[in-house]
Amino acid sequence: METTARDFNQNTSKILAAAERGERITVTKNGRPVAILSPVTEEPVPDHPTDPMGDDDIPVFHSGSRIDWFEGHTAFRLWPDDR
């Protein structure tokens, strides 16, 4: 369900009743979502996400040769023979 901030202000009890029935309500202001009203559950909601963000098996690139990070940028070399 979606409602405007003005409608939410004027019909708070009806909108809260919808949330109590299990509906999730998005409140918009000037057509832009500003808040989400959702039913309370017995399950606690963590302050910060605690689930893993993805696989730990990230491929690692191994070139086998040294990379010259300063190639073409002599102004950034710390020592003349720094390669």
N, CA and C atoms as a LAMMPS dump frame, in Angstrom:
ITEM: TIMESTEP
0
ITEM: NUMBER OF ATOMS
249
ITEM: BOX BOUNDS ff ff ff
-5.0000000000000000e+02 5.0000000000000000e+02
-5.0000000000000000e+02 5.0000000000000000e+02
-5.0000000000000000e+02 5.0000000000000000e+02
ITEM: ATOMS id mol type element x y z
1 1 1 N 0.846 -1.165 0
2 1 2 C 0 0 0
3 1 3 C 0.899 1.238 0
4 2 1 N 0.464 2.281 -0.658
5 2 2 C 1.203 3.532 -0.691
6 2 3 C 0.26 4.672 -0.318
7 3 1 N 0.768 5.617 0.453
8 3 2 C -0.039 6.759 0.858
9 3 3 C 0.836 8.005 0.894
10 4 1 N 0.203 9.149 0.755
11 4 2 C 0.945 10.4 0.825
12 4 3 C 1.094 10.814 2.3
13 5 1 N 2.027 11.706 2.566
14 5 2 C 2.225 12.198 3.928
15 5 3 C 0.958 12.888 4.433
16 6 1 N 0.31 13.622 3.557
17 6 2 C -0.92 14.319 3.951
18 6 3 C -2.02 13.32 4.3
19 7 1 N -2.195 12.296 3.457
20 7 2 C -3.207 11.272 3.717
21 7 3 C -2.877 10.52 5.002
22 8 1 N -1.597 10.249 5.217
23 8 2 C -1.184 9.573 6.444
24 8 3 C -1.556 10.416 7.665
25 9 1 N -1.33 11.718 7.568
26 9 2 C -1.66 12.631 8.663
27 9 3 C -3.168 12.649 8.937
28 10 1 N -3.974 12.624 7.88
29 10 2 C -5.423 12.733 8.039
30 10 3 C -6.104 11.404 8.354
31 11 1 N -5.458 10.281 8.007
32 11 2 C -6.085 8.963 8.183
33 11 3 C -5.18 7.993 8.947
34 12 1 N -4.494 8.508 9.937
35 12 2 C -3.522 7.693 10.67
36 12 3 C -4.133 6.413 11.232
37 13 1 N -5.283 6.486 11.845
38 13 2 C -5.87 5.295 12.471
39 13 3 C -6.2 4.216 11.436
40 14 1 N -6.707 4.604 10.266
41 14 2 C -7.015 3.627 9.215
42 14 3 C -5.735 2.985 8.679
43 15 1 N -4.696 3.797 8.508
44 15 2 C -3.432 3.287 7.971
45 15 3 C -2.756 2.371 8.992
46 16 1 N -2.814 2.739 10.268
47 16 2 C -2.263 1.871 11.305
48 16 3 C -3.021 0.551 11.39
49 17 1 N -4.32 0.596 11.167
50 17 2 C -5.118 -0.634 11.159
51 17 3 C -4.677 -1.543 10.008
52 18 1 N -4.36 -0.943 8.859
53 18 2 C -3.882 -1.738 7.726
54 18 3 C -2.541 -2.385 8.071
55 19 1 N -1.662 -1.655 8.74
56 19 2 C -0.377 -2.216 9.158
57 19 3 C -0.589 -3.345 10.164
58 20 1 N -1.547 -3.164 11.043
59 20 2 C -1.861 -4.193 12.033
60 20 3 C -2.357 -5.474 11.379
61 21 1 N -3.037 -5.323 10.234
62 21 2 C -3.509 -6.496 9.48
63 21 3 C -2.378 -7.163 8.702
64 22 1 N -1.201 -6.548 8.698
65 22 2 C -0.064 -7.172 8.018
66 22 3 C 0.406 -6.448 6.778
67 23 1 N -0.234 -5.353 6.421
68 23 2 C 0.185 -4.61 5.231
69 23 3 C 1.435 -3.785 5.506
70 24 1 N 2.207 -3.578 4.482
71 24 2 C 3.379 -2.709 4.547
72 24 3 C 3.031 -1.437 3.786
73 25 1 N 3.195 -0.29 4.412
74 25 2 C 2.763 0.981 3.822
75 25 3 C 3.973 1.859 3.54
76 26 1 N 4.059 2.374 2.321
77 26 2 C 5.092 3.329 1.949
78 26 3 C 4.472 4.719 1.963
79 27 1 N 5.084 5.613 2.717
80 27 2 C 4.587 6.993 2.813
81 27 3 C 5.439 7.845 1.881
82 28 1 N 4.758 8.614 1.009
83 28 2 C 5.469 9.45 0.042
84 28 3 C 5.229 10.926 0.331
85 29 1 N 6.196 11.73 -0.082
86 29 2 C 6.067 13.179 0.026
87 29 3 C 6.548 13.746 -1.305
88 30 1 N 5.676 14.484 -1.972
89 30 2 C 5.961 15.006 -3.315
90 30 3 C 6.359 13.889 -4.274
91 31 1 N 5.698 12.728 -4.143
92 31 2 C 5.933 11.599 -5.041
93 31 3 C 7.177 10.792 -4.733
94 32 1 N 7.893 11.134 -3.668
95 32 2 C 9.136 10.457 -3.316
96 32 3 C 8.936 9.676 -2.02
97 33 1 N 9.3 8.377 -1.986
98 33 2 C 9.146 7.604 -0.75
99 33 3 C 10.013 8.185 0.362
100 34 1 N 9.416 8.384 1.544
101 34 2 C 10.158 8.935 2.677
102 34 3 C 10.129 8.022 3.904
103 35 1 N 9.175 7.098 3.962
104 35 2 C 9.095 6.205 5.114
105 35 3 C 8.352 4.934 4.742
106 36 1 N 8.65 3.883 5.491
107 36 2 C 7.931 2.623 5.331
108 36 3 C 7.389 2.231 6.692
109 37 1 N 6.113 1.962 6.723
110 37 2 C 5.442 1.527 7.94
111 37 3 C 5.142 0.051 7.773
112 38 1 N 5.643 -0.767 8.677
113 38 2 C 5.411 -2.207 8.551
114 38 3 C 4.916 -2.769 9.869
115 39 1 N 4.246 -3.911 9.823
116 39 2 C 3.714 -4.502 11.048
117 39 3 C 4.839 -4.943 11.986
118 40 1 N 4.56 -4.864 13.277
119 40 2 C 5.522 -5.322 14.28
120 40 3 C 5.441 -6.841 14.361
121 41 1 N 6.596 -7.464 14.423
122 41 2 C 6.638 -8.921 14.572
123 41 3 C 7.293 -9.245 15.908
124 42 1 N 7.169 -10.474 16.311
125 42 2 C 7.809 -10.924 17.551
126 42 3 C 9.317 -11.058 17.365
127 43 1 N 9.742 -11.165 16.119
128 43 2 C 11.154 -11.335 15.794
129 43 3 C 11.873 -9.993 15.919
130 44 1 N 12.95 -9.904 16.703
131 44 2 C 13.647 -8.625 16.828
132 44 3 C 14.346 -8.243 15.528
133 45 1 N 14.349 -6.975 15.238
134 45 2 C 14.996 -6.473 14.032
135 45 3 C 16.362 -5.922 14.424
136 46 1 N 17.455 -6.447 13.825
137 46 2 C 18.784 -5.946 14.195
138 46 3 C 19.004 -4.517 13.706
139 47 1 N 19.829 -3.767 14.447
140 47 2 C 20.156 -2.396 14.048
141 47 3 C 20.931 -2.366 12.741
142 48 1 N 21.779 -3.364 12.547
143 48 2 C 22.62 -3.442 11.358
144 48 3 C 22.497 -4.839 10.763
145 49 1 N 22.597 -4.959 9.443
146 49 2 C 22.517 -6.288 8.831
147 49 3 C 23.625 -7.191 9.377
148 50 1 N 23.284 -8.437 9.653
149 50 2 C 24.267 -9.371 10.171
150 50 3 C 24.501 -10.543 9.235
151 51 1 N 23.771 -10.595 8.134
152 51 2 C 23.935 -11.713 7.216
153 51 3 C 25.167 -11.501 6.337
154 52 1 N 25.756 -12.613 5.846
155 52 2 C 26.93 -12.468 4.994
156 52 3 C 26.593 -11.724 3.707
157 53 1 N 27.546 -11.007 3.19
158 53 2 C 27.311 -10.183 2.002
159 53 3 C 27.636 -10.9 0.703
160 54 1 N 28.027 -12.14 0.763
161 54 2 C 28.328 -12.868 -0.461
162 54 3 C 29.369 -13.94 -0.222
163 55 1 N 29.775 -14.577 -1.299
164 55 2 C 30.763 -15.644 -1.22
165 55 3 C 32.132 -15.096 -0.855
166 56 1 N 32.855 -15.879 -0.077
167 56 2 C 34.231 -15.52 0.244
168 56 3 C 35.189 -16.032 -0.811
169 57 1 N 34.714 -16.847 -1.72
170 57 2 C 35.56 -17.431 -2.754
171 57 3 C 35.713 -16.462 -3.918
172 58 1 N 36.418 -15.368 -3.683
173 58 2 C 36.622 -14.357 -4.712
174 58 3 C 37.889 -14.716 -5.479
175 59 1 N 37.824 -14.779 -6.802
176 59 2 C 39.029 -15.117 -7.555
177 59 3 C 40.093 -14.036 -7.395
178 60 1 N 41.339 -14.455 -7.282
179 60 2 C 42.459 -13.541 -7.124
180 60 3 C 43.305 -13.607 -8.383
181 61 1 N 43.664 -12.447 -8.902
182 61 2 C 44.468 -12.375 -10.111
183 61 3 C 45.941 -12.476 -9.744
184 62 1 N 46.651 -13.422 -10.339
185 62 2 C 48.096 -13.567 -10.163
186 62 3 C 48.735 -13.47 -11.538
187 63 1 N 49.501 -12.405 -11.77
188 63 2 C 50.101 -12.221 -13.092
189 63 3 C 51.448 -12.908 -13.219
190 64 1 N 52.109 -13.137 -12.102
191 64 2 C 53.416 -13.758 -12.168
192 64 3 C 54.53 -12.753 -12.405
193 65 1 N 54.217 -11.533 -12.76
194 65 2 C 55.247 -10.517 -12.972
195 65 3 C 54.947 -9.306 -12.098
196 66 1 N 55.974 -8.567 -11.781
197 66 2 C 55.827 -7.391 -10.927
198 66 3 C 55.168 -6.257 -11.714
199 67 1 N 54.296 -5.536 -11.075
200 67 2 C 53.612 -4.419 -11.713
201 67 3 C 54.358 -3.134 -11.383
202 68 1 N 54.646 -2.334 -12.401
203 68 2 C 55.301 -1.047 -12.193
204 68 3 C 54.211 0.004 -12.07
205 69 1 N 53.853 0.335 -10.836
206 69 2 C 52.772 1.272 -10.583
207 69 3 C 53.123 2.691 -11.02
208 70 1 N 54.402 2.988 -11.135
209 70 2 C 54.833 4.343 -11.466
210 70 3 C 55.25 4.491 -12.924
211 71 1 N 54.982 3.523 -13.754
212 71 2 C 55.388 3.575 -15.16
213 71 3 C 54.808 4.826 -15.822
214 72 1 N 55.702 5.647 -16.361
215 72 2 C 55.275 6.871 -17.034
216 72 3 C 55.008 8.03 -16.102
217 73 1 N 55.2 7.834 -14.802
218 73 2 C 54.933 8.887 -13.82
219 73 3 C 56.186 9.131 -12.982
220 74 1 N 57.229 9.64 -13.586
221 74 2 C 58.503 9.827 -12.894
222 74 3 C 58.41 10.855 -11.775
223 75 1 N 57.468 11.756 -11.815
224 75 2 C 57.34 12.773 -10.776
225 75 3 C 56.937 12.152 -9.438
226 76 1 N 56.381 10.947 -9.443
227 76 2 C 55.905 10.326 -8.223
228 76 3 C 56.896 9.33 -7.627
229 77 1 N 58.039 9.132 -8.249
230 77 2 C 59.029 8.185 -7.727
231 77 3 C 59.665 8.748 -6.464
232 78 1 N 59.849 7.872 -5.477
233 78 2 C 60.474 8.284 -4.232
234 78 3 C 61.992 8.292 -4.351
235 79 1 N 62.539 7.303 -5.071
236 79 2 C 63.978 7.212 -5.297
237 79 3 C 64.213 7.025 -6.781
238 80 1 N 65.346 7.496 -7.275
239 80 2 C 65.607 7.382 -8.727
240 80 3 C 65.587 5.938 -9.223
241 81 1 N 65.986 4.985 -8.395
242 81 2 C 66.021 3.577 -8.853
243 81 3 C 64.815 2.785 -8.349
244 82 1 N 63.79 3.452 -7.91
245 82 2 C 62.585 2.791 -7.398
246 82 3 C 61.78 2.194 -8.55
247 83 1 N 61.846 0.917 -8.697
248 83 2 C 61.111 0.231 -9.773
249 83 3 C 60.421 -0.986 -9.26
